Amino acid sequence: MGELSEVIIPIGGVLDITGEVVMMMLIVAVVAVVSLIAGRSLKERPGRLQNVIETGLESLEGFFTDLLGSKKCRKYYYFLASMFIFIIFSNYSGLIPGVGLTKYIKAPTSSLSVTAGLGIMSFLFLQISALRHNTRHYLKHFVSPIVIMLPLMLLDEIIKPVSLSLRLFGNIFGEETVTEKLYEILPIGAPLLMMVLSLLFCAIQAIVYTMLVSLYLGEATEDE
C-alpha cells in the first residue's frame, strides 16, 4: 500500500493499466448496466430496484438543494450526483474481500492520481461554471477589495482542489493501510471490525467531498 501503484498492463506510460484503473472500469460498468436495466424497466408503480434508485437520487437532490438552492441544484445536479456516486462506489470497493491485498485490484480513491484527477475536474468545473454564470463578477472578485488581493485569491483557487484531493486520498489510503496491516497481524476479527467502521467512514468521505465542491460552487456562482 505504501508504494506507487504497480502497472499491470503497460500502455505507453500515461495509459498504463493499474489495479485502481481496473476497479474504476468495473465501477463504471456496474453503474452503466444497473442504469440501463433500471431505465428500460421504469414503471408508474416502481419495483424494488427502481424504488431504491429513485430514493437514492431524490435524497441526493434534497442534499444538494439544501446547499445550493433549487435553481442551482437543477443546473449542476448531474455533475455533483455523478461525482458522489463514483466516489462512494470507489470508497466502498475497498471493502470487497481481496481488494487492496493484491496489485490487480485496488480501491480507486486510495490512489493519489485518482483523487488528483477528481480535484482537477472539480477545479475546471468550478471555473467554467463561474465564468458562464457571471464572467465580470467572477473576475472582479479576484481583485476585491483591492488589487493586491489577486495573488492570494489565485492561491485560494489552487488550494481548493489540492485540499480536496489530499483529504480524500489521505483518509481512504489510511483506512486501506490500517485494514491491510490488521489483516497481516490478526487475519480474523480485527480487519472485520475495521471494515464495519469503514461502512460509515466511506460514506462520510463522499459526503464531505461533494459538500465542499457544492459550497465552492455556490460561492463561485453567487449573484452580485
C-alpha positions as CSV (number, residue, x, y, z in Angstrom):
1,M,0.0,0.0,0.0
2,G,2.8,2.4,0.7
3,E,4.5,2.2,-2.7
4,L,3.3,3.7,-6.0
5,S,0.7,1.8,-7.9
6,E,2.1,-1.2,-9.8
7,V,1.4,-1.3,-13.5
8,I,-0.5,-4.4,-14.7
9,I,-0.6,-3.7,-18.4
10,P,1.9,-1.1,-19.7
11,I,0.4,1.2,-22.4
12,G,3.0,3.9,-23.2
13,G,3.3,5.2,-19.7
14,V,0.4,7.6,-19.5
15,L,-2.3,5.0,-20.2
16,D,-0.8,2.2,-18.1
17,I,-3.4,-0.1,-16.5
18,T,-3.1,-0.4,-12.7
19,G,-5.3,-2.0,-10.1
20,E,-7.1,1.3,-9.5
21,V,-7.9,1.6,-13.2
22,V,-9.3,-2.0,-13.3
23,M,-11.6,-1.2,-10.4
24,M,-12.7,2.1,-12.0
25,M,-13.6,0.2,-15.1
26,L,-15.6,-2.3,-13.1
27,I,-17.4,0.5,-11.2
28,V,-18.3,2.3,-14.4
29,A,-19.5,-0.9,-16.0
30,V,-21.7,-1.9,-13.0
31,V,-23.2,1.6,-12.8
32,A,-23.9,1.7,-16.5
33,V,-25.5,-1.8,-16.5
34,V,-27.7,-1.0,-13.5
35,S,-28.7,2.3,-15.0
36,L,-29.7,0.6,-18.3
37,I,-31.7,-2.1,-16.6
38,A,-33.5,0.4,-14.4
39,G,-34.1,2.9,-17.3
40,R,-35.6,0.2,-19.5
41,S,-38.0,-1.1,-16.9
42,L,-39.4,2.2,-15.5
43,K,-42.9,1.8,-14.1
44,E,-45.5,4.0,-12.6
45,R,-45.5,1.7,-9.6
46,P,-41.8,1.2,-9.1
47,G,-40.3,-2.2,-8.4
48,R,-37.6,-2.8,-5.8
49,L,-34.6,-1.7,-7.9
50,Q,-36.4,1.3,-9.3
51,N,-37.6,2.3,-5.8
52,V,-34.0,2.1,-4.4
53,I,-32.5,4.1,-7.2
54,E,-35.2,6.8,-7.1
55,T,-35.0,7.1,-3.3
56,G,-31.2,7.5,-3.5
57,L,-31.4,10.1,-6.3
58,E,-34.1,12.0,-4.5
59,S,-32.0,12.1,-1.3
60,L,-29.1,13.4,-3.2
61,E,-31.2,16.1,-4.8
62,G,-32.5,17.2,-1.4
63,F,-28.9,17.3,-0.1
64,F,-27.7,19.5,-2.9
65,T,-30.8,21.6,-2.8
66,D,-30.1,22.4,0.8
67,L,-26.6,23.5,-0.1
68,L,-27.2,25.4,-3.4
69,G,-30.9,26.1,-3.6
70,S,-33.4,24.5,-6.0
71,K,-32.3,26.6,-9.1
72,K,-28.6,25.8,-8.9
73,C,-29.3,22.2,-7.8
74,R,-31.2,21.6,-11.1
75,K,-28.4,23.2,-13.1
76,Y,-25.5,21.3,-11.5
77,Y,-27.2,18.2,-10.2
78,Y,-25.9,15.8,-12.8
79,F,-22.2,16.6,-12.2
80,L,-22.5,16.6,-8.4
81,A,-24.5,13.4,-8.3
82,S,-22.2,11.6,-10.7
83,M,-19.2,12.6,-8.7
84,F,-20.8,11.5,-5.4
85,I,-21.8,8.1,-6.9
86,F,-18.3,7.5,-8.3
87,I,-16.6,8.4,-5.0
88,I,-18.9,6.4,-2.8
89,F,-18.6,3.3,-5.0
90,S,-14.8,3.7,-5.2
91,N,-14.6,4.1,-1.4
92,Y,-16.8,1.0,-0.7
93,S,-15.0,-1.1,-3.3
94,G,-12.1,-1.3,-0.8
95,L,-14.4,-3.3,1.5
96,I,-14.8,-6.1,-1.0
97,P,-12.8,-9.1,0.2
98,G,-9.4,-9.3,-1.5
99,V,-9.4,-5.7,-2.8
100,G,-6.2,-3.9,-2.0
101,L,-4.4,-7.1,-1.0
102,T,-3.0,-7.6,-4.5
103,K,-1.8,-5.2,-7.2
104,Y,-4.5,-6.4,-9.6
105,I,-7.5,-4.7,-8.0
106,K,-7.5,-1.7,-5.6
107,A,-9.9,1.0,-4.4
108,P,-9.5,3.9,-6.9
109,T,-9.7,6.6,-4.2
110,S,-6.7,5.0,-2.3
111,S,-4.6,6.4,-5.2
112,L,-3.4,10.0,-5.2
113,S,-3.5,10.0,-9.0
114,V,-7.3,9.3,-9.0
115,T,-8.1,11.8,-6.3
116,A,-5.9,14.4,-8.0
117,G,-7.9,13.8,-11.2
118,L,-11.1,14.4,-9.3
119,G,-9.6,17.6,-7.9
120,I,-8.6,18.9,-11.3
121,M,-12.0,18.0,-12.7
122,S,-13.7,19.8,-9.8
123,F,-11.5,22.8,-10.3
124,L,-12.2,23.1,-14.0
125,F,-16.0,22.7,-13.4
126,L,-15.9,25.4,-10.8
127,Q,-14.0,27.9,-13.1
128,I,-16.2,27.2,-16.1
129,S,-19.4,27.4,-14.1
130,A,-18.4,30.7,-12.5
131,L,-17.3,32.2,-15.8
132,R,-20.6,31.1,-17.5
133,H,-22.7,32.4,-14.6
134,N,-21.2,35.9,-14.5
135,T,-17.8,36.5,-16.0
136,R,-17.4,40.1,-14.9
137,H,-18.4,39.5,-11.3
138,Y,-16.2,36.4,-11.0
139,L,-13.1,38.1,-12.4
140,K,-13.8,41.1,-10.3
141,H,-13.7,39.1,-7.0
142,F,-10.0,38.3,-7.6
143,V,-9.1,42.0,-7.1
144,S,-11.7,42.9,-4.4
145,P,-11.5,45.0,-2.3
146,I,-8.0,45.9,-3.6
147,V,-5.8,44.7,-6.5
148,I,-3.1,43.4,-4.1
149,M,-5.5,40.6,-3.2
150,L,-5.0,39.0,-6.6
151,P,-2.1,36.6,-5.7
152,L,-3.9,35.5,-2.5
153,M,-7.2,34.9,-4.4
154,L,-5.4,32.9,-7.1
155,L,-3.7,30.8,-4.5
156,D,-7.0,30.2,-2.8
157,E,-8.4,28.8,-6.0
158,I,-5.4,26.5,-6.4
159,I,-5.6,25.3,-2.8
160,K,-9.2,24.2,-3.1
161,P,-8.7,21.2,-5.5
162,V,-5.4,20.3,-3.8
163,S,-7.0,20.1,-0.4
164,L,-9.9,18.1,-1.8
165,S,-7.6,15.6,-3.4
166,L,-5.3,15.2,-0.4
167,R,-8.2,14.9,2.1
168,L,-9.9,12.1,0.2
169,F,-6.7,10.3,-0.7
170,G,-5.3,10.5,2.9
171,N,-8.5,9.2,4.5
172,I,-9.1,6.3,2.1
173,F,-5.4,5.4,1.9
174,G,-5.1,5.4,5.6
175,E,-8.2,3.2,6.1
176,E,-6.9,0.8,3.4
177,T,-3.4,0.7,5.0
178,V,-4.8,0.0,8.6
179,T,-7.0,-2.7,7.3
180,E,-4.1,-4.4,5.4
181,K,-1.8,-4.2,8.5
182,L,-4.5,-5.6,10.7
183,Y,-5.1,-8.5,8.3
184,E,-1.3,-9.3,8.4
185,I,-1.3,-9.2,12.3
186,L,-4.6,-10.8,13.0
187,P,-6.4,-12.2,9.9
188,I,-9.6,-13.0,11.8
189,G,-11.6,-10.4,13.8
190,A,-9.6,-7.1,13.7
191,P,-10.0,-6.5,9.9
192,L,-13.7,-7.3,10.1
193,L,-14.1,-4.6,12.8
194,M,-12.3,-2.1,10.7
195,M,-14.5,-2.9,7.7
196,V,-17.6,-2.4,9.8
197,L,-16.4,1.1,10.8
198,S,-15.5,1.8,7.2
199,L,-19.1,1.4,6.2
200,L,-19.8,4.7,7.8
201,F,-16.4,6.2,7.2
202,C,-16.5,5.7,3.4
203,A,-19.9,7.4,3.1
204,I,-18.8,10.4,5.2
205,Q,-15.8,11.0,2.9
206,A,-18.1,11.0,-0.2
207,I,-20.5,13.4,1.5
208,V,-17.7,15.7,2.7
209,Y,-16.1,15.9,-0.8
210,T,-19.2,16.7,-2.7
211,M,-20.5,19.0,0.1
212,L,-17.3,21.1,-0.2
213,V,-17.5,21.2,-4.0
214,S,-21.1,22.3,-3.7
215,L,-20.2,25.1,-1.3
216,Y,-17.3,26.2,-3.5
217,L,-19.7,26.2,-6.5
218,G,-22.3,28.2,-4.6
219,E,-19.6,30.8,-3.8
220,A,-18.3,30.9,-7.3
221,T,-21.7,31.4,-8.9
222,E,-23.2,33.8,-6.3
223,D,-25.0,36.9,-7.7
224,E,-23.6,40.4,-7.3
